[in-house]
């Protein structure tokens, strides 16, 4: 985040207001804040206990799962869907709007019906969000191989290609692990911990790519301008 802030402040004003730069920066800052907040909740037991009690969780007052459910599984999914929308061909962007709308409705319904309380593991919500991210990834790669603007570009020099590739890896490789985490934790804790390392490694790579988005105006010799972005990189 520190590196991202440094490069964001160095952006020209007309690029700071461009969604292709401030949106990745927003996701970077948001992720760092809730990840560190998760660690703080394990330190400030009393505050975490109060939040859990307010949410109806008095059985496991030390759990900070509620924060990651909100930050990663719910808000994070919506943010990454909108990030993917930035790189889609104009005719495909409307599908992301529908995915976000359906996801929000389903999350609210699942919470209100008590199917997956906010303070416990939420494999159903994660599965829905992950599938929507994979659908968005599919829309991007379809455009990559069918649209002239993309066909005339070198995909290996498109930052969107690398970001989408690792988003795809993240949500496909960690899909089963995240959905079955509680089960794995109960039958083989060492295996569950080992698989969680995949999430951490891919998470760091995705954050690094977000930093590269903010720094990309300084890296014009490495990356090409995105086909559907009409500003300057």
C-alpha positions as CSV (number, residue, x, y, z in Angstrom):
1,X,0.0,0.0,0.0
2,X,2.9,2.4,0.8
3,X,4.4,1.8,-2.7
4,X,0.9,2.2,-4.2
5,X,0.3,5.5,-2.4
6,X,3.7,6.7,-3.6
7,X,3.0,6.1,-7.2
8,X,-0.6,7.3,-7.0
9,X,0.5,10.6,-5.6
10,X,2.9,10.9,-8.5
11,X,0.2,10.4,-11.1
12,X,-0.9,13.5,-13.1
13,X,-4.2,14.9,-12.0
14,X,-6.1,13.7,-15.1
15,X,-5.0,10.1,-14.4
16,X,-5.8,10.2,-10.7
17,X,-9.5,10.7,-11.6
18,X,-9.4,7.9,-14.2
19,X,-11.1,4.7,-13.0
20,X,-8.4,2.5,-14.5
21,X,-6.0,3.9,-11.9
22,X,-8.0,5.0,-8.8
23,X,-10.1,1.8,-8.7
24,X,-7.1,-0.6,-8.4
25,X,-5.7,1.8,-5.8
26,X,-9.0,1.7,-3.9
27,X,-9.0,-2.1,-3.9
28,X,-5.4,-2.2,-2.7
29,X,-6.1,0.2,0.2
30,X,-9.3,-1.5,1.2
31,X,-7.6,-5.0,1.2
32,X,-4.7,-3.8,3.4
33,X,-7.1,-2.1,5.8
34,X,-9.4,-5.1,6.4
35,X,-6.4,-7.6,6.5
36,X,-4.7,-5.5,9.2
37,X,-8.0,-5.0,11.0
38,X,-8.4,-8.8,11.1
39,X,-5.1,-9.0,13.0
40,X,-6.1,-6.2,15.3
41,X,-9.3,-8.1,16.2
42,X,-7.2,-11.0,17.5
43,X,-5.4,-8.5,19.7
44,X,-8.3,-6.4,20.9
45,X,-10.3,-9.3,22.3
46,X,-12.9,-7.1,24.1
47,X,-13.9,-5.1,20.9
48,X,-14.1,-8.4,18.9
49,X,-16.2,-9.9,21.6
50,X,-18.6,-7.0,21.5
51,X,-19.0,-7.2,17.7
52,X,-19.6,-10.9,17.8
53,X,-22.2,-10.5,20.6
54,X,-23.9,-7.8,18.5
55,X,-24.0,-10.2,15.6
56,X,-25.4,-13.0,17.8
57,X,-22.2,-15.0,18.2
58,X,-21.6,-15.6,21.9
59,X,-20.3,-19.2,21.4
60,X,-17.0,-18.2,19.7
61,X,-16.3,-14.6,20.7
62,X,-12.7,-14.7,19.5
63,X,-13.7,-15.4,15.9
64,X,-12.9,-12.6,13.4
65,X,-14.5,-14.5,10.5
66,X,-17.3,-11.9,10.3
67,X,-14.7,-9.3,9.1
68,X,-13.4,-11.4,6.3
69,X,-16.9,-12.5,5.3
70,X,-17.8,-8.8,4.8
71,X,-14.4,-7.6,3.4
72,X,-13.3,-10.5,1.2
73,X,-16.3,-12.7,0.3
74,X,-18.8,-9.9,-0.1
75,X,-17.4,-6.4,-0.7
76,X,-14.2,-7.9,-2.2
77,X,-16.2,-9.9,-4.8
78,X,-18.2,-6.8,-5.8
79,X,-15.0,-4.7,-6.2
80,X,-13.2,-7.3,-8.3
81,X,-16.3,-7.7,-10.5
82,X,-16.2,-3.9,-11.2
83,X,-12.5,-4.1,-11.7
84,X,-13.0,-6.8,-14.4
85,X,-15.7,-4.6,-15.9
86,X,-13.1,-1.9,-16.7
87,X,-11.4,-4.3,-19.1
88,X,-14.4,-5.8,-20.9
89,X,-15.5,-4.8,-24.4
90,X,-18.3,-2.2,-24.1
91,X,-21.0,-4.7,-25.2
92,X,-20.1,-7.1,-22.3
93,X,-20.0,-4.5,-19.4
94,X,-23.8,-4.8,-18.8
95,X,-23.4,-8.4,-17.8
96,X,-21.2,-7.4,-14.8
97,X,-23.9,-5.0,-13.7
98,X,-26.4,-7.9,-13.6
99,X,-23.9,-10.2,-11.8
100,X,-23.3,-7.6,-9.1
101,X,-27.1,-7.0,-8.7
102,X,-27.9,-10.7,-8.4
103,X,-24.9,-11.3,-6.0
104,X,-26.1,-8.5,-3.7
105,X,-29.7,-9.8,-3.7
106,X,-28.5,-13.4,-3.0
107,X,-26.2,-12.3,-0.2
108,X,-28.9,-10.2,1.5
109,X,-31.4,-13.1,1.2
110,X,-29.0,-15.7,2.6
111,X,-28.2,-13.4,5.5
112,X,-31.8,-12.5,6.3
113,X,-32.9,-16.2,6.1
114,X,-30.1,-17.2,8.5
115,X,-28.7,-19.8,6.1
116,X,-25.2,-18.5,6.6
117,X,-24.8,-16.2,9.6
118,X,-22.2,-13.4,9.1
119,X,-20.0,-14.7,12.0
120,X,-19.5,-18.3,10.6
121,X,-17.9,-19.7,7.4
122,X,-19.9,-18.8,4.3
123,X,-19.1,-21.4,1.6
124,X,-22.4,-20.8,-0.3
125,X,-21.7,-17.0,-0.6
126,X,-18.1,-17.7,-1.5
127,X,-19.1,-20.2,-4.1
128,X,-21.6,-17.8,-5.7
129,X,-19.1,-15.0,-5.7
130,X,-16.3,-17.1,-7.0
131,X,-18.4,-18.4,-9.9
132,X,-19.4,-14.9,-10.8
133,X,-15.7,-13.9,-10.8
134,X,-15.0,-16.9,-13.1
135,X,-17.8,-15.8,-15.4
136,X,-16.4,-12.3,-15.6
137,X,-13.0,-13.8,-16.3
138,X,-14.5,-15.8,-19.1
139,X,-16.0,-12.7,-20.7
140,X,-12.6,-11.0,-20.6
141,X,-10.8,-13.9,-22.3
142,X,-13.6,-14.3,-24.9
143,X,-13.0,-10.6,-25.8
144,X,-9.3,-11.3,-25.8
145,X,-9.6,-13.9,-28.6
146,X,-12.5,-12.4,-30.6
147,X,-12.2,-8.6,-30.5
148,X,-10.0,-6.8,-33.1
149,X,-8.8,-4.3,-30.6
150,X,-7.4,-7.1,-28.4
151,X,-6.2,-9.2,-31.4
152,X,-4.1,-6.3,-32.5
153,X,-2.4,-6.1,-29.1
154,X,0.3,-8.2,-27.5
155,X,-1.5,-9.9,-24.6
156,X,1.8,-10.4,-22.8
157,X,2.2,-6.6,-22.7
158,X,-1.3,-6.0,-21.4
159,X,-1.5,-5.6,-17.6
160,X,-5.1,-6.6,-17.7
161,X,-4.1,-10.0,-19.1
162,X,-1.8,-10.7,-16.2
163,X,-4.2,-9.4,-13.6
164,X,-7.1,-11.5,-15.1
165,X,-4.8,-14.5,-15.3
166,X,-4.0,-14.4,-11.6
167,X,-7.6,-13.5,-10.6
168,X,-8.6,-16.6,-12.5
169,X,-5.9,-18.7,-10.8
170,X,-6.9,-17.3,-7.4
171,X,-10.6,-18.1,-7.6
172,X,-10.2,-21.5,-9.3
173,X,-7.3,-22.9,-7.3
174,X,-8.7,-21.8,-4.0
175,X,-12.3,-22.6,-4.8
176,X,-12.5,-26.1,-3.2
177,X,-10.2,-25.1,-0.4
178,X,-12.4,-22.1,0.6
179,X,-15.7,-23.9,0.2
180,X,-14.5,-27.0,2.2
181,X,-12.3,-25.2,4.7
182,X,-14.2,-26.2,7.8
183,X,-14.4,-29.8,6.7
184,X,-10.7,-29.9,5.9
185,X,-9.8,-28.2,9.2
186,X,-11.7,-30.9,11.1
187,X,-10.2,-33.9,9.3
188,X,-6.7,-32.7,8.5
189,X,-5.6,-29.4,10.0
190,X,-2.1,-29.6,8.5
191,X,-3.5,-30.0,5.0
192,X,-5.9,-27.1,5.5
193,X,-3.1,-24.8,6.6
194,X,-0.9,-25.8,3.7
195,X,-3.7,-25.1,1.2
196,X,-4.3,-21.7,2.8
197,X,-0.8,-20.8,1.8
198,X,-2.0,-20.8,-1.8
199,X,-4.5,-18.1,-0.9
200,X,-1.8,-16.0,0.7
201,X,0.7,-16.3,-2.2
202,X,-1.9,-15.5,-4.9
203,X,-3.2,-12.7,-2.7
204,X,0.2,-11.1,-2.6
205,X,0.6,-11.5,-6.4
206,X,-2.8,-9.8,-7.0
207,X,-2.0,-6.9,-4.7
208,X,1.4,-6.5,-6.5
209,X,-0.4,-6.3,-9.8
210,X,-2.7,-3.6,-8.4
211,X,0.4,-1.7,-7.5
212,X,1.7,-2.1,-11.1
213,X,-1.6,-0.6,-12.4
214,X,-0.9,2.5,-10.4
215,X,2.7,2.6,-11.4
216,X,2.0,1.7,-15.1
217,X,2.4,5.3,-16.4
218,X,6.1,5.0,-15.5
219,X,6.3,1.6,-17.2
220,X,5.3,2.4,-20.8
221,X,8.3,0.4,-22.1
222,X,6.9,-2.7,-20.5
223,X,3.1,-2.4,-20.8
224,X,0.9,-1.3,-23.7
225,X,-2.2,0.9,-23.4
226,X,-5.3,-1.1,-22.8
227,X,-7.3,-1.5,-26.0
228,X,-10.5,0.0,-24.5
229,X,-8.8,2.7,-22.5
230,X,-8.6,6.0,-24.3
231,X,-6.5,8.0,-21.8
232,X,-2.7,7.9,-21.7
233,X,-0.6,5.4,-20.0
